[in-house]
Amino acid sequence: MSKHQFQTEVTQLLDLMIHSLYSNKEIFLRELVSNASDALDKLNYLALTDEKYKALSYTPRVDIAINKEAKTLTISDSGIGMNKEELVENLGTIAKSGTKSFLANLSGDKKKDSSLIGQFGVGFYSAFMVANKIDVISRKAGEETAYMWSSTAGAEYDITEVTKESHGTSITLYLKDDEDEFLEFYRIQEVIKKYSNHIQFPIFMDKEVKEYDDEGKEKSSEIKNEQINKASALWTVAKSQIKPEEYKDFYKQISHDSTDPLLWSHTKAEGTFEYTTLFYIPSTPPMDLFRMDYKPGVKLYVKRVFITDDEKELLPTYLRFVKGIIDAEDLPLNVSREILQQNRILETIKKASVKKILSELKSLKEKDAEKYLEFYKNFGRVIKEGLYNDWDNKEALLELVLFKSSKRDGLVSLKEYKESMKEDQKSIYYITGENERILRNSPLIEQFKAKDIEVLLLDEEVDAIVFPMVGEYDKTPIKPVNNSDIDEEIKEDKEKVEEDEKTYKEILVKMKEILKDDAKDVKISSRLSDSPSCLVYDKNDPDFQMQQMLKQMGQDNLPTVKPILEINPEHEIFKKLSAKSDLLELNDVAFLLLDQAKLQEGMKIEDTAAFAKRLNKFIAKAL
Ligand SMILES: Nc1ncnc2c1ncn2[C@@H]1O[C@H](COP(=O)(O)OP(=O)(O)OP(=O)(O)O)[C@@H](O)[C@H]1O
């Protein structure tokens, strides 16, 4: 026997499990059966594709046994099994991404923490909610030695060499005193039917069948080994035959999420290629949604044989929250990873799947705005990533994005925006920035507000990088308000601007010279009403937000892009400046106007000491 230490995260999890107050403890059975089913899937695949395993003769099945005297429940499978190293690796450590953040979220309040279990899905370890000791006896297919892993959920576990007749895994739970319900055939059958009815493999269990005479006296009693699940892959069943509850339970089985999915879409395609897809949109975001090492949610099957659940290319990255299965009829069973990634059939399935998922989301948006908002709150940011890298589906994705608006509360879609555009409005306008408050008060949208033109407020990081690339929606250009062109679009009185340019020519030329190192140009603005100045960008230049994002993405050697300073000719400062006979203070005024415009955009000013000095000079003068 050898003793091993659990990884710290496992000890923390086990402690949580053993003291759990989670009300839905029955899910432990779903987790163990799902692991058994995965183990059978893996062996089935190897038996079909790998010479080493082709000679194995075995019946894929799961067996559940109850021992009322010993108070144990045993779940066995004839799957791939684990050797000693794998027992240590799989049941002594956690590789799952998001575990650290899950554990960091624990509050110490048992009740609250227990309810997090359902969201996180802790797999095998959930069995410690009902058992205070677990023995796992496993023999890896193709190997001779079997091992027993045994733990009472302390800091250590034991591994002992044992004998086991055939390959597979057998997990025995020593149930806690108050968990007797899991010693009842009908209770186990109920849980299995609920969560595991449609795993592909049969689950068997002994049932005591009694016969009674006419007077109700027990005549005979016999133990029958019965199959207690349907063992038909749910996606192969006709849609009309599947109840909503069955769809939901299947989702829970494959996703380890205990909340119901938001929606699902089940499709059988029979064109050039034959395949079935069953996709789910979760109602809560997975913990690893924003991690590079997220676990893909879609499993690939070929003619009902499981191939992989670790292929990120099955759907585009921005649909990484989608769970489900793809079952293809026309792929060879021994597809390698490289083949998978360039396979024409899979590419066709992927394309059609993306279209299907996006159209399901669009119809949810049209039919049930409230539910869609729930979806958007969780996954909107990820959907926006699609606009950056899925050019083919740009139109469909633009139907899904929602925005804050300068004119209304809540979120607005581009369709709604367009419907309420002013008659002579040429473009859809947006502003990007760090937060909603800065955007709502930005000088850049003053004239838009005055003219009652709606501006979309984009305050998420991805916006700055995504929206400049979008270009147009339904033939209407989409433009940032800090684009130097916009002035042309919203100014009403061209003559007035020309006049102002003449009036302020001297000031403009001088300011341009003063600010030559910091601003590309100094111009008269039509977009300001209250503020004296603002910053805009040439239409081909990246704006400040975009520059920030590019830097964050590792592009350090970007050339410095200078903004254009626009000034408000109606502002008192310019009226007073132009009335002056000398322009001695213009140097300070120019820098103050540039610096305050920077601050209002959420930018930093480089020389804060000079800024303060100038400001104080003017304050002292004004007092
Ligand atoms: N019955 C089994 N047969 C073979 N391997 C198993 C079995 N049960 C568990 N394992 C191995 O132990 C690993 C850990 O199982 P666990 O249930 O904790 O997580 P998981 O199944 O990988 O993740 P999740 O449950 O979140 O999908 C599995 O990935 C698998 O490799």
Ligand as a Chemical Component Dictionary entry (heavy atoms), coordinates in Angstrom:
data_LIG
# 
_chem_comp.id                   LIG 
_chem_comp.type                 NON-POLYMER 
_chem_comp.pdbx_formal_charge   0 
_chem_comp.three_letter_code    LIG 
# 
loop_
_chem_comp_atom.comp_id 
_chem_comp_atom.atom_id 
_chem_comp_atom.alt_atom_id 
_chem_comp_atom.type_symbol 
_chem_comp_atom.charge 
_chem_comp_atom.model_Cartn_x 
_chem_comp_atom.model_Cartn_y 
_chem_comp_atom.model_Cartn_z 
_chem_comp_atom.pdbx_ordinal 
LIG N1  N1  N 0 -15.229 5.334  -14.106 1  
LIG C1  C1  C 0 -14.102 5.878  -14.572 2  
LIG N2  N2  N 0 -13.336 5.219  -15.456 3  
LIG C2  C2  C 0 -12.198 5.755  -15.959 4  
LIG N3  N3  N 0 -11.747 6.961  -15.613 5  
LIG C3  C3  C 0 -12.473 7.678  -14.729 6  
LIG C4  C4  C 0 -13.673 7.189  -14.149 7  
LIG N4  N4  N 0 -14.149 8.099  -13.290 8  
LIG C5  C5  C 0 -13.283 9.131  -13.333 9  
LIG N5  N5  N 0 -12.287 8.899  -14.194 10 
LIG C6  C6  C 0 -11.148 9.773  -14.532 11 
LIG O1  O1  O 0 -11.039 10.739 -13.534 12 
LIG C7  C7  C 0 -11.091 12.052 -14.091 13 
LIG C8  C8  C 0 -11.692 12.996 -13.110 14 
LIG O2  O2  O 0 -13.070 12.780 -12.997 15 
LIG P1  P1  P 0 -14.047 13.934 -12.547 16 
LIG O3  O3  O 0 -15.435 13.441 -12.556 17 
LIG O4  O4  O 0 -13.556 14.492 -11.257 18 
LIG O5  O5  O 0 -13.835 15.065 -13.595 19 
LIG P2  P2  P 0 -14.165 15.071 -15.150 20 
LIG O6  O6  O 0 -15.154 14.031 -15.478 21 
LIG O7  O7  O 0 -12.865 15.095 -15.895 22 
LIG O8  O8  O 0 -14.747 16.529 -15.241 23 
LIG P3  P3  P 0 -16.256 16.892 -15.254 24 
LIG O9  O9  O 0 -16.936 15.917 -14.347 25 
LIG O10 O10 O 0 -16.360 18.299 -14.782 26 
LIG O11 O11 O 0 -16.575 16.703 -16.701 27 
LIG C9  C9  C 0 -11.861 11.876 -15.380 28 
LIG O12 O12 O 0 -11.519 12.856 -16.322 29 
LIG C10 C10 C 0 -11.382 10.483 -15.836 30 
LIG O13 O13 O 0 -10.162 10.588 -16.510 31 
# 
loop_
_chem_comp_bond.comp_id 
_chem_comp_bond.atom_id_1 
_chem_comp_bond.atom_id_2 
_chem_comp_bond.value_order 
_chem_comp_bond.pdbx_ordinal 
LIG N1  C1  SING 1  
LIG C1  N2  SING 2  
LIG C1  C4  DOUB 3  
LIG N2  C2  DOUB 4  
LIG C2  N3  SING 5  
LIG N3  C3  DOUB 6  
LIG C3  C4  SING 7  
LIG C3  N5  SING 8  
LIG C4  N4  SING 9  
LIG N4  C5  DOUB 10 
LIG C5  N5  SING 11 
LIG N5  C6  SING 12 
LIG C6  O1  SING 13 
LIG C6  C10 SING 14 
LIG O1  C7  SING 15 
LIG C7  C8  SING 16 
LIG C7  C9  SING 17 
LIG C8  O2  SING 18 
LIG O2  P1  SING 19 
LIG P1  O3  DOUB 20 
LIG P1  O4  SING 21 
LIG P1  O5  SING 22 
LIG O5  P2  SING 23 
LIG P2  O6  DOUB 24 
LIG P2  O7  SING 25 
LIG P2  O8  SING 26 
LIG O8  P3  SING 27 
LIG P3  O9  DOUB 28 
LIG P3  O10 SING 29 
LIG P3  O11 SING 30 
LIG C9  O12 SING 31 
LIG C9  C10 SING 32 
LIG C10 O13 SING 33 
# 
